[in-house]
Amino acid sequence: MTQRLPFLDRLAVPAIAAPMLRVSGIELVSAACRAGVVGAFPTANAESLEAFAGWMARLNDEAAAAREAGTAHAPWCPNLIMRRDPARVRAEVELIVRHRAELVITSVGSPAAVIPALHDGGCLVLADVASVHHAERAIEAGADGLVLLTAGAGGHTGWANPFAFVRAVRAFFDGPLVLAGGLPDGVALRAATVLGCDLGSMGTRFIATEQSLASAPYKKMLAASSLDDVMTTRAFTGLPANFLRPSVVNAGLDPGGTRRDGVGAGGAPALRRRFRGRRDPALGRPVERRALGRRGGRAGHGRAGGARAARGIPRVCIGLGFSLKGASETPDGLRGPRPEARRGVSLAPDFLQ
Ligand SMILES: Cc1cc2nc3c(=O)[nH]c(=O)nc-3n(C[C@H](O)[C@H](O)[C@H](O)COP(=O)(O)O)c2cc1C
């Protein structure tokens, strides 16, 4: 008998609108919660602590109004990126507790430092993990549940097969599990629950929505793209990530090669050689060396999905990555390679803990 999440009966579908940097703004989160889907957002999407507090206050007001009207309202869910300035993370945790968040998703780093304060505030913690080892460590640290990041996820991706990963974790953990990566629709969501998950976390599916912060041209590109337009590479951030091939081309860069599942025969080093010194039209300045990394490693083989306009409605959108602009603009270091990456050390095995 698995432990259940306390808010499942308030959801219209067992889904989280996944946290996405520069995509999940307040309008998307609000619309998701009102539609009965958990609305998650990286705290960094609010431009300041004041704005972050304002978002949470608005979401609480909307939840109260829904309660009064007798309608359901799904929880909102901040996403804490752990590998950042600890003082900033602490300040965000304080605000999260003050605004009585029901749950938080932690990613890119161990949740250990924030779990005591969040638990004291009555907030559940779901830790984003990409390996069995990190799942075990997150549980040891006190996480209430896990988001299993698997192959095909948009943005920084996992690599494990979802069937194998969910079953491997279910063998030792009966708490809440969320599957993330390549969930395009309700059928896939249902499959995730049959597999043993409580929820599915869907990201790319929400990028081309009216409420998302993605630019109109990017939404259009995504809706017109297919599975075969996805490339997986470490060349941009040092971590394996899924990108839309046309977004790379639009930025004036050459993805190279003919392979559909990577960056081409030359791999990431060839990609960097091609890009070095070129101007990034999205940013109007030369492509940054740090954005390309010094040694990107070989290209991955993500089973990422795609989107097509079907009867004018964007259909499946699995695993389509963020724009190159997002990848190379890293004022907060979230998307940039860490120093180890600049030294050419692969971060893949440990980037989630
Ligand atoms: C554009 C983009 C930005 C993302 N930013 C974040 C982030 O800031 N924090 C995080 O934990 N996950 C982030 N993710 C991962 C999503 O939360 C989620 O795991 C992923 O989108 C699921 O795969 P899917 O896109 O195939 O549905 C991002 C994904 C995308 C596509």
PDBQT file of the ligand as one rigid body, heavy atoms in Angstrom, charges set to zero:
ROOT
HETATM    1  C1  LIG A 401      12.121  24.841 -21.146  1.00  0.00    +0.000 C 
HETATM    2  C2  LIG A 401      12.271  23.972 -19.952  1.00  0.00    +0.000 A 
HETATM    3  C3  LIG A 401      12.745  24.495 -18.780  1.00  0.00    +0.000 A 
HETATM    4  C4  LIG A 401      12.850  23.689 -17.645  1.00  0.00    +0.000 A 
HETATM    5  N1  LIG A 401      13.263  24.247 -16.475  1.00  0.00    +0.000 NA
HETATM    6  C5  LIG A 401      13.276  23.483 -15.338  1.00  0.00    +0.000 A 
HETATM    7  C6  LIG A 401      13.599  24.078 -14.087  1.00  0.00    +0.000 A 
HETATM    8  O1  LIG A 401      13.837  25.277 -13.972  1.00  0.00    +0.000 OA
HETATM    9  N2  LIG A 401      13.607  23.276 -12.996  1.00  0.00    +0.000 N 
HETATM   10  C7  LIG A 401      13.322  21.939 -13.068  1.00  0.00    +0.000 A 
HETATM   11  O2  LIG A 401      13.338  21.256 -12.048  1.00  0.00    +0.000 OA
HETATM   12  N3  LIG A 401      13.016  21.351 -14.251  1.00  0.00    +0.000 NA
HETATM   13  C8  LIG A 401      12.969  22.106 -15.369  1.00  0.00    +0.000 A 
HETATM   14  N4  LIG A 401      12.610  21.532 -16.558  1.00  0.00    +0.000 N 
HETATM   15  C9  LIG A 401      12.213  20.109 -16.576  1.00  0.00    +0.000 C 
HETATM   16  C10 LIG A 401      10.707  19.979 -16.338  1.00  0.00    +0.000 C 
HETATM   17  O3  LIG A 401      10.390  20.336 -15.014  1.00  0.00    +0.000 OA
HETATM   18  C11 LIG A 401      10.208  18.533 -16.590  1.00  0.00    +0.000 C 
HETATM   19  O4  LIG A 401      10.951  17.620 -15.840  1.00  0.00    +0.000 OA
HETATM   20  C12 LIG A 401      10.310  18.159 -18.064  1.00  0.00    +0.000 C 
HETATM   21  O5  LIG A 401       9.835  19.210 -18.862  1.00  0.00    +0.000 OA
HETATM   22  C13 LIG A 401       9.476  16.908 -18.316  1.00  0.00    +0.000 C 
HETATM   23  O6  LIG A 401       9.663  16.460 -19.633  1.00  0.00    +0.000 OA
HETATM   24  P1  LIG A 401       8.733  16.873 -20.877  1.00  0.00    +0.000 P 
HETATM   25  O7  LIG A 401       9.179  18.247 -21.278  1.00  0.00    +0.000 OA
HETATM   26  O8  LIG A 401       9.062  15.850 -21.883  1.00  0.00    +0.000 OA
HETATM   27  O9  LIG A 401       7.304  16.857 -20.422  1.00  0.00    +0.000 OA
HETATM   28  C14 LIG A 401      12.503  22.311 -17.713  1.00  0.00    +0.000 A 
HETATM   29  C15 LIG A 401      12.034  21.790 -18.922  1.00  0.00    +0.000 A 
HETATM   30  C16 LIG A 401      11.909  22.602 -20.029  1.00  0.00    +0.000 A 
HETATM   31  C17 LIG A 401      11.364  22.024 -21.306  1.00  0.00    +0.000 C 
ENDROOT
TORSDOF 0
